[in-house]
């Protein structure tokens, strides 16, 4: 009843779970650079709210093509949720009107042009306006774009999906009509597409993981009740995961999106372990209720410890200080322990009402192939220990060498394959217009009106020229460009006057500029209302965190040389800069989290065995698989980033379960055989081995499904975790018993394995 009520409550909240459509909150909310970024957005607005639509065509100034480009811009501008649209067909010119002593912003055209002669005239005007060159139009490559600014309200809600897709459909229809390739990019578009893919993958991988569960449970146990019970447990885990996300007001991100299928995979090991132990107990005495009682009394605590270690592997990410990882940690840790309780309560209760297992149900315990595997393991442990150590040492040395090749490198638009349309379009804009990622600089003049100072304007202009020399940057934009545009307008559109005006001319220009409210003025995104702060905006390529760090330092050096620190405060900010800070911060703290996991689980092992030697022995077969996995990353060029660093804590938390299961059985066998290690090792292998193998195979199959993901990080997470688990299985079945046997004479089994603060293997009752 209570279980059903809990599931209903979680199910209700699960219907309310939402996707996230903004940047994952990686940096702590009190980080100084993040606070500066929030201030920047408060002063100047969002820096990542523009969708860009680009086309490269020599038909650009042909009548029909140009007019349809104008109509496309006009249709998008009238779309609900769009704040403004700018393109060469919707661009403005500054025209001097001496009769009213004003510079007027006039659209170059207000409707489709009527003939080619008129269009040629329009082309001449556009070509003369250097303000737009390199931003909206590149005459050298015949590339032009439509910049679509979205309203913040739509950006932060699910309404952005139909909005962005509607814009995309119109653009694609244009491209189809003229048989030209349309390219779409910009952070809102990229995030929307990635969020949609995450939503699709949640469903696909959750169903796929359940299917894997059904198949493997049936293969292992060959009866339908095991399949149904396991499926019920993991379905409850999935519902609880989505429900808890909504309860805690967390949104689904690329990381939390893998939790539902992940909880299916994690939950299934409990089911396999309980079902296998239940059958083992029943075959000893053919008493169903005694088997169920011993299932709980003898194995409830070891199962608790294995779930705690798995939960620790997930929950240590909360130490990173990242809101994104904190949410992942909290939800996964709670659900892992919840699934433990559900499986430990639900499965024994249901089996108490079901008939006792039939011989065909326990047949898997006598499987010839499985027993043969256990015999091979025992043979190697007793007869090939030196070879085991040699092979392990060679693999360890090779892996350590491979580990030196691993790079710490992240990208803003990461985890997508090179041939993904989003990546292809991003590369197009990087190749033709230097990119679409915002890179922002804020100049604080320290005094109100300081931006209007002629010396400051000259420095801004000089900075723009320096920035434009960087191959990674597009044409910079600042208040200095507006003044150059106005100066050109004051001089009848003569291109030679697209320069920063002198002091006298600035005074005249100011007199001619439209007197607008600041909130409606064209400069509100370039200066603050007091004219103390100036913004310099640049679009850049997604060059990766390592190059980004070098580039930022070079830019900072330029800033320091142009703007004396005693007169100006200058800060680099924007999405790209915050990404760099977040990537470095995350990697550093994730490494600390992984070390924390090792320490916490080591302390837990110390409670089980009050011997530093046993703790060390138990860690060896769990750390080696991680090193081997790290070596694979180096040899295959897999970068160190958030989606790969979490592999190690997750894998360690799961692999150590194998050790606990084996040592629990081993300790029990030692007591049974009066602390004779030579007898306890083969018996413990025969008892614990099947559960370890079943669990490892099921987990391998569960994690490997992530190889079908659209996201590179998720693929690597699935493949490397699967590999680490298989490594861990072999280390615990072969290396761990070998070490114990080799130390038979130097270990006092009764003292080192008998002393414990937590009794994990109660004495058997009489059969």
Buried (B, 14 or more C-beta within 10 A) or exposed (E): EEBEEBBEBBBEBBEEBEBBBBBBBBBBEEBEBBEBBEBBBEBBBBBBBBBBBBBBBEBBBEBEBBBBBBBBBBBBBEBEBBBEBBBBBBBBBBBBEEEEEBBBBEEBBEEBBEEEEEBEEBBEBBBBBBBBBBBBBBEEEBBBBBBBBBBEEBBEBBBBBBBBBBBBEBBBEBBEEBEBEBBBBBBBBBBBBBBBBBBEBBEBBBBBBBEBBBEBBBEBBBBEBBBEBBBBBBBBBBBBBBBBBBBEEBBBBBBBBBBBBBBBBBBBBBBBBBBBBBBBBBBEEEBBEBBBBBBBEBBBBBBBBBBBBBBBBBBBBBBBBBBBBBBBBBBBBBBBBBBBEBBBEBBBEEBEEEEEBEEEBBBBBEEEEBBEBBEEBBEBBBEBBEEBBEEBEEBBEEBBEBBEBBBBBBBBBBBBEEEBEBBBBBBBBBEBBBBBBBBBBBBBBEEEEBBBBEEBBBBBBBBBEBBBEBEBBBBBBBBBBBBBBBBBBBBEBEEEBBBBBEEEBBEBBEEBBEEEEEEEBBBBBBBBEEBBBBBBBBBBBBBBBBBBBEBBEEBBEBBEEBBEEEBBEBBBBBBBBBBBBBBBBBBEBBBBBBEBBBEBBBEBBBEBBBBEEBBEBBBBBBBBBBBBBBBBBBBEEBBBBBBBBBBBBBBBBBBBBBBBBBBBBBBBBBBBBEBEBEBBBBBBBBBBBBBBBBBBBBBBBBBBBBEEBBBBBBBBBBBBBBBBBBBBBBBBBBBBBBBBBBBEEEBEBEEBBBEBEEEBBEEEEEE
